[in-house]
Amino acid sequence: QVQLVESGGGLVQPGGSLRLSCAASGGIFDIGIMRWYRQSPGWQRDLVAAITHDGSTNYADSVKGRFTISRDNAKNTVYLDMNSLKPEDTAVYYCNADVRIATLINYWGQGTQVTVSS
């Protein structure tokens, strides 16, 4: 079955950078939109960034100019480059994708923790 596996989270100081990766596997025919969400304790899960199959992107206002989403369609992988990190970026980051096998189904990864702290 389809799996989305995130990696790259960790602890970073304010102003630092991290790169998150999310690799999809499991009998995939095609992947449509890929997204990154984040969720802090006590808060709802919010969309951070999204990218279409052909590379069109959109971002939450809070991360514009600091985060960059990209994808490698040959590897079924999406990335999130995070720069100028702030303490308020601390959250569990989740990968999400519309995956086509026989039909189009939305899948979530298990999440990866990002902590921004000195």
Backbone as a chain_set.jsonl record, in Angstrom:
{"seq": "QVQLVESGGGLVQPGGSLRLSCAASGGIFDIGIMRWYRQSPGWQRDLVAAITHDGSTNYADSVKGRFTISRDNAKNTVYLDMNSLKPEDTAVYYCNADVRIATLINYWGQGTQVTVSS", "coords": {"N": [[0.833, -1.191, 0.0], [0.232, 2.385, -0.227], [2.658, 4.551, 1.082], [3.728, 7.425, 2.845], [6.664, 8.838, 3.779], [8.229, 10.869, 5.988], [11.213, 12.809, 6.593], [14.027, 14.474, 8.149], [13.439, 16.302, 10.135], [14.09, 18.014, 13.301], [16.092, 19.592, 15.88], [16.745, 23.012, 15.862], [18.459, 26.139, 15.932], [17.065, 29.459, 16.367], [16.819, 31.313, 13.36], [18.171, 29.473, 11.905], [18.36, 26.692, 9.51], [16.501, 24.041, 7.917], [15.915, 21.031, 6.082], [13.172, 19.324, 4.989], [12.057, 16.132, 3.9], [9.882, 14.078, 1.947], [8.996, 10.989, 0.995], [7.156, 9.095, -1.258], [5.754, 5.853, -1.656], [4.816, 2.6, -3.074], [3.22, 1.182, -5.311], [2.424, 3.289, -6.961], [0.781, 5.189, -9.447], [0.609, 7.836, -10.275], [1.185, 11.11, -8.927], [-0.598, 13.795, -7.714], [-1.262, 16.913, -6.396], [1.071, 17.825, -3.893], [1.652, 18.391, -0.469], [2.637, 20.287, 2.446], [1.844, 20.296, 5.809], [1.452, 21.683, 9.123], [1.375, 21.236, 12.678], [0.899, 22.455, 15.877], [0.931, 21.785, 19.431], [-2.329, 21.838, 20.73], [-3.315, 23.359, 18.707], [-4.875, 23.72, 15.458], [-4.32, 21.709, 12.493], [-2.445, 23.176, 10.023], [-2.144, 24.338, 6.651], [0.984, 24.631, 5.121], [2.499, 24.763, 2.736], [2.098, 24.09, -0.783], [2.358, 22.119, -3.792], [1.919, 21.652, -7.235], [1.765, 19.006, -9.745], [3.135, 19.975, -11.956], [4.7, 21.895, -10.842], [3.727, 24.343, -9.852], [3.297, 26.564, -7.135], [2.123, 27.341, -3.792], [1.952, 29.25, -0.744], [1.605, 29.533, 2.822], [0.988, 32.684, 4.363], [2.623, 33.178, 6.543], [5.017, 31.915, 6.071], [6.025, 32.713, 3.686], [8.675, 33.643, 1.568], [10.543, 32.567, 3.244], [10.335, 29.792, 3.355], [10.623, 27.081, 1.005], [9.0, 25.041, -1.244], [9.46, 22.061, -3.086], [9.681, 19.487, -5.632], [10.471, 16.157, -6.741], [9.528, 14.466, -9.315], [10.273, 12.063, -10.48], [11.249, 10.644, -8.367], [9.127, 10.544, -6.702], [8.965, 12.353, -4.558], [8.74, 14.995, -2.206], [9.925, 18.142, -1.061], [10.76, 20.391, 1.613], [12.277, 23.272, 2.088], [13.443, 25.088, 4.692], [14.154, 28.191, 5.892], [15.643, 30.831, 7.886], [14.452, 30.233, 10.36], [11.973, 30.431, 12.944], [11.009, 30.529, 16.438], [8.236, 30.179, 16.499], [7.782, 28.519, 14.372], [7.985, 26.015, 15.303], [6.717, 22.787, 15.39], [4.865, 19.768, 14.578], [5.469, 18.508, 11.452], [3.692, 17.573, 8.633], [3.455, 15.53, 5.777], [1.45, 15.486, 2.839], [-0.473, 14.057, 0.246], [-2.033, 13.727, -2.978], [-2.66, 10.795, -4.351], [-2.565, 8.737, -7.151], [-3.676, 5.574, -7.78], [-5.535, 3.215, -8.613], [-7.639, 4.912, -8.371], [-7.926, 8.406, -7.341], [-6.532, 9.163, -4.302], [-6.253, 10.621, -1.079], [-3.428, 10.901, 0.987], [-1.63, 10.747, 4.108], [1.481, 11.449, 5.75], [3.449, 10.3, 8.592], [4.421, 12.306, 10.137], [6.908, 14.672, 11.233], [8.983, 16.001, 13.728], [9.733, 19.383, 14.213], [11.731, 21.565, 15.913], [12.365, 24.744, 17.015], [14.621, 26.428, 18.747], [16.662, 28.123, 21.142]], "CA": [[0.0, 0.0, 0.0], [0.95, 3.65, -0.328], [3.218, 5.134, 2.295], [4.463, 8.689, 2.78], [7.619, 8.805, 4.881], [8.946, 12.131, 6.157], [12.495, 12.817, 7.279], [14.713, 15.751, 8.145], [13.122, 17.157, 11.27], [15.084, 18.059, 14.361], [16.23, 20.8, 16.689], [17.57, 24.025, 15.211], [18.4, 27.446, 16.594], [16.411, 30.519, 15.599], [17.629, 31.792, 12.253], [18.765, 28.346, 11.202], [17.686, 26.09, 8.36], [16.289, 22.604, 7.858], [15.257, 20.528, 4.885], [12.318, 18.168, 5.169], [11.787, 15.325, 2.715], [8.766, 13.134, 2.069], [9.047, 10.057, -0.129], [5.972, 8.247, -1.418], [6.054, 4.558, -2.252], [3.727, 1.634, -2.991], [2.304, 0.956, -6.427], [1.896, 4.588, -7.372], [0.721, 5.504, -10.869], [0.893, 9.259, -10.445], [0.898, 11.925, -7.746], [-1.055, 15.141, -8.025], [-0.753, 17.946, -5.504], [1.76, 17.419, -2.671], [1.505, 19.496, 0.489], [3.161, 20.21, 3.805], [1.046, 20.9, 6.872], [2.089, 21.631, 10.44], [0.458, 21.3, 13.812], [1.47, 22.655, 17.208], [0.008, 21.296, 20.472], [-3.461, 22.701, 21.019], [-3.687, 24.129, 17.522], [-5.313, 22.91, 14.334], [-3.303, 21.437, 11.478], [-2.509, 24.237, 9.017], [-1.38, 24.183, 5.42], [2.193, 25.451, 5.043], [2.862, 24.966, 1.33], [1.598, 23.064, -1.7], [2.979, 22.16, -5.117], [1.254, 20.793, -8.205], [2.646, 18.094, -10.475], [3.99, 20.731, -12.874], [5.584, 22.798, -10.108], [3.115, 25.557, -9.323], [3.366, 26.529, -5.67], [1.549, 28.396, -2.968], [2.487, 29.235, 0.614], [0.968, 30.311, 3.877], [1.616, 34.007, 4.49], [3.598, 33.168, 7.625], [6.285, 31.308, 5.662], [6.446, 33.254, 2.391], [10.004, 34.243, 1.57], [11.454, 31.805, 4.115], [10.228, 28.362, 3.033], [10.491, 26.742, -0.407], [8.568, 23.674, -1.527], [9.865, 21.56, -4.395], [9.402, 18.06, -5.762], [11.152, 15.371, -7.761], [8.482, 13.526, -9.729], [10.875, 10.757, -10.763], [11.473, 9.976, -7.083], [7.9, 10.656, -5.893], [9.439, 12.985, -3.324], [8.537, 16.425, -2.037], [10.869, 18.729, -0.113], [10.454, 21.695, 2.176], [13.465, 23.967, 2.569], [13.015, 26.077, 5.677], [15.23, 29.103, 6.256], [15.293, 31.889, 8.849], [13.449, 29.616, 11.221], [11.57, 31.157, 14.136], [10.405, 29.637, 17.434], [6.84, 29.888, 16.162], [7.73, 27.458, 13.358], [8.013, 24.737, 16.004], [5.489, 22.018, 15.16], [5.006, 18.531, 13.821], [5.228, 18.774, 10.037], [3.096, 16.409, 7.968], [3.363, 15.475, 4.33], [0.125, 15.085, 2.354], [-0.415, 13.961, -1.217], [-3.106, 13.099, -3.749], [-1.966, 9.708, -5.045], [-3.411, 7.956, -8.06], [-3.364, 4.177, -8.044], [-6.661, 3.034, -9.528], [-8.341, 6.2, -8.249], [-7.141, 9.433, -6.639], [-6.766, 9.072, -2.858], [-5.404, 11.501, -0.287], [-2.66, 10.194, 2.001], [-0.837, 11.519, 5.059], [2.624, 10.847, 6.391], [3.344, 10.134, 10.043], [4.846, 13.547, 10.764], [8.274, 14.815, 11.744], [9.022, 17.13, 14.667], [10.682, 20.48, 14.031], [11.795, 22.407, 17.108], [13.237, 25.906, 16.843], [14.868, 26.897, 20.108], [18.055, 28.359, 21.486]], "C": [[0.871, 1.245, 0.0], [1.425, 4.094, 1.044], [3.897, 6.449, 1.962], [5.368, 8.723, 3.999], [8.407, 10.099, 4.901], [10.28, 11.899, 6.842], [13.041, 14.231, 7.283], [14.378, 16.684, 9.286], [14.228, 17.143, 12.309], [15.042, 19.359, 15.113], [17.175, 21.759, 15.985], [17.418, 25.336, 15.955], [17.632, 28.446, 15.749], [17.361, 31.101, 14.558], [18.259, 30.688, 11.426], [17.898, 27.798, 10.086], [17.539, 24.585, 8.548], [15.691, 22.255, 6.517], [14.469, 19.272, 5.239], [12.137, 17.456, 3.83], [10.605, 14.41, 2.998], [8.763, 12.273, 0.809], [7.806, 9.177, -0.122], [6.361, 6.95, -2.116], [4.818, 3.681, -2.215], [2.775, 1.599, -4.157], [1.676, 2.21, -6.985], [1.916, 4.74, -8.88], [1.124, 6.955, -11.112], [0.582, 9.961, -9.131], [0.505, 13.312, -8.196], [-0.419, 16.146, -7.087], [-0.087, 17.292, -4.291], [1.814, 18.632, -1.744], [2.307, 19.211, 1.766], [2.192, 20.953, 4.723], [1.889, 20.912, 8.141], [1.038, 21.809, 11.516], [1.243, 21.429, 15.101], [0.47, 22.16, 18.234], [-1.091, 22.3, 20.761], [-3.952, 23.524, 19.85], [-4.141, 23.18, 16.412], [-4.148, 22.696, 13.377], [-3.492, 22.433, 10.336], [-1.658, 23.915, 7.803], [-0.199, 25.15, 5.417], [2.512, 25.789, 3.583], [2.31, 23.813, 0.51], [2.262, 23.236, -3.048], [2.243, 21.18, -6.029], [2.273, 19.913, -8.925], [3.612, 18.861, -11.385], [4.775, 21.834, -12.19], [5.001, 24.118, -9.657], [3.003, 25.455, -7.809], [2.491, 27.592, -5.039], [1.954, 28.164, -1.518], [1.556, 29.959, 1.574], [1.713, 31.632, 4.024], [2.748, 33.988, 5.512], [4.954, 32.611, 7.209], [6.792, 31.845, 4.32], [7.789, 33.95, 2.509], [11.01, 33.511, 2.425], [11.48, 30.32, 3.753], [10.087, 28.192, 1.52], [10.089, 25.275, -0.541], [9.015, 23.294, -2.929], [9.573, 20.065, -4.442], [10.253, 17.443, -6.866], [10.172, 14.282, -8.176], [9.046, 12.134, -10.012], [11.077, 9.946, -9.488], [10.237, 9.983, -6.194], [8.185, 11.291, -4.54], [9.155, 14.478, -3.355], [9.462, 16.906, -0.926], [10.301, 20.033, 0.437], [11.746, 22.265, 2.753], [13.01, 25.124, 3.445], [14.22, 26.896, 6.12], [14.715, 30.152, 7.232], [14.221, 31.396, 9.818], [13.231, 30.419, 12.492], [10.994, 30.167, 15.157], [8.96, 29.266, 17.103], [6.684, 28.899, 15.012], [7.768, 26.068, 14.002], [6.674, 24.023, 15.877], [5.864, 20.631, 14.646], [4.604, 18.836, 12.382], [4.783, 17.475, 9.36], [3.102, 16.589, 6.449], [1.978, 14.958, 3.943], [0.177, 15.058, 0.841], [-1.665, 13.299, -1.775], [-2.46, 12.073, -4.668], [-2.955, 8.935, -5.912], [-2.848, 6.546, -8.199], [-4.418, 3.739, -9.066], [-7.495, 4.313, -9.545], [-7.454, 7.17, -7.482], [-7.523, 9.398, -5.159], [-5.782, 9.978, -2.148], [-4.729, 10.722, 0.837], [-1.892, 11.183, 2.869], [0.395, 10.722, 5.481], [2.442, 10.834, 7.898], [3.776, 11.374, 10.812], [6.293, 13.511, 11.226], [8.346, 16.093, 12.574], [10.105, 18.124, 14.254], [10.6, 21.372, 15.271], [12.814, 23.504, 16.878], [13.419, 26.551, 18.216], [16.351, 27.12, 20.31], [18.425, 27.627, 22.778]], "O": [[2.083, 1.174, 0.199], [0.694, 4.021, 2.031], [4.558, 6.578, 0.931], [4.89, 8.645, 5.131], [9.154, 10.402, 3.971], [10.46, 10.925, 7.573], [12.585, 15.087, 6.524], [14.971, 17.757, 9.399], [15.179, 16.366, 12.215], [14.09, 20.131, 15.006], [18.266, 21.375, 15.563], [16.37, 25.611, 16.54], [17.558, 28.292, 14.53], [18.536, 31.348, 14.829], [18.82, 30.947, 10.361], [16.85, 28.353, 9.757], [18.334, 23.944, 9.236], [15.035, 23.083, 5.885], [15.027, 18.288, 5.724], [12.073, 18.086, 2.775], [10.36, 14.021, 4.139], [8.554, 12.77, -0.298], [7.453, 8.588, 0.9], [7.178, 6.94, -3.037], [3.884, 3.938, -1.455], [1.608, 1.959, -4.0], [0.529, 2.196, -7.431], [2.925, 4.463, -9.528], [1.881, 7.259, -12.033], [-0.196, 9.458, -8.32], [1.215, 13.936, -8.985], [0.805, 16.229, -6.986], [-0.61, 16.329, -3.73], [2.002, 19.762, -2.196], [2.605, 18.065, 2.103], [1.783, 22.08, 4.446], [2.913, 20.234, 8.224], [-0.01, 22.423, 11.318], [2.133, 20.628, 15.388], [-0.726, 22.113, 17.948], [-0.819, 23.475, 21.008], [-4.898, 24.301, 19.984], [-3.828, 21.99, 16.43], [-3.134, 23.392, 13.435], [-4.573, 22.521, 9.753], [-0.595, 23.303, 7.91], [-0.362, 26.341, 5.679], [2.762, 26.944, 3.24], [2.082, 22.715, 1.019], [2.678, 24.334, -3.417], [1.977, 20.038, -5.654], [3.481, 20.056, -8.738], [4.76, 18.454, -11.565], [5.442, 22.626, -12.855], [5.732, 24.95, -9.12], [2.661, 24.404, -7.267], [2.161, 28.603, -5.659], [2.258, 27.042, -1.112], [0.822, 30.87, 1.192], [2.927, 31.691, 3.833], [3.731, 34.712, 5.356], [5.942, 32.809, 7.916], [7.874, 31.466, 3.872], [8.018, 34.741, 3.423], [12.207, 33.792, 2.352], [12.523, 29.673, 3.835], [9.51, 29.04, 0.839], [10.757, 24.385, -0.015], [8.957, 24.109, -3.85], [9.258, 19.452, -3.422], [10.691, 18.122, -7.794], [10.006, 13.288, -7.469], [8.36, 11.135, -9.801], [11.078, 8.715, -9.518], [10.279, 9.491, -5.067], [7.706, 10.823, -3.508], [9.307, 15.137, -4.383], [9.746, 16.177, 0.024], [9.471, 20.686, -0.196], [12.242, 21.796, 3.778], [12.289, 26.017, 3.0], [15.187, 26.357, 6.658], [13.507, 30.337, 7.384], [13.218, 32.069, 10.054], [14.161, 31.007, 13.045], [10.543, 29.085, 14.78], [8.52, 28.156, 17.4], [5.567, 28.483, 14.706], [7.6, 25.061, 13.315], [5.628, 24.58, 16.211], [7.02, 20.359, 14.323], [3.52, 19.362, 12.132], [5.417, 16.429, 9.5], [2.794, 17.66, 5.926], [1.407, 14.106, 4.624], [0.792, 15.923, 0.218], [-2.272, 12.436, -1.141], [-1.797, 12.429, -5.642], [-4.03, 8.538, -5.462], [-1.725, 6.34, -8.66], [-4.201, 3.884, -10.269], [-7.99, 4.737, -10.589], [-6.368, 6.808, -7.028], [-8.687, 9.58, -4.805], [-4.625, 10.095, -2.551], [-5.387, 9.97, 1.557], [-1.553, 12.287, 2.443], [0.363, 9.494, 5.559], [1.425, 11.291, 8.42], [3.521, 11.48, 12.011], [6.828, 12.456, 11.566], [7.832, 17.137, 12.17], [11.244, 17.745, 13.981], [9.53, 21.867, 15.625], [13.979, 23.236, 16.585], [12.491, 27.141, 18.769], [17.189, 26.42, 19.742], [19.568, 27.71, 23.228]]}, "num_chains": 1, "name": "protein.A"}
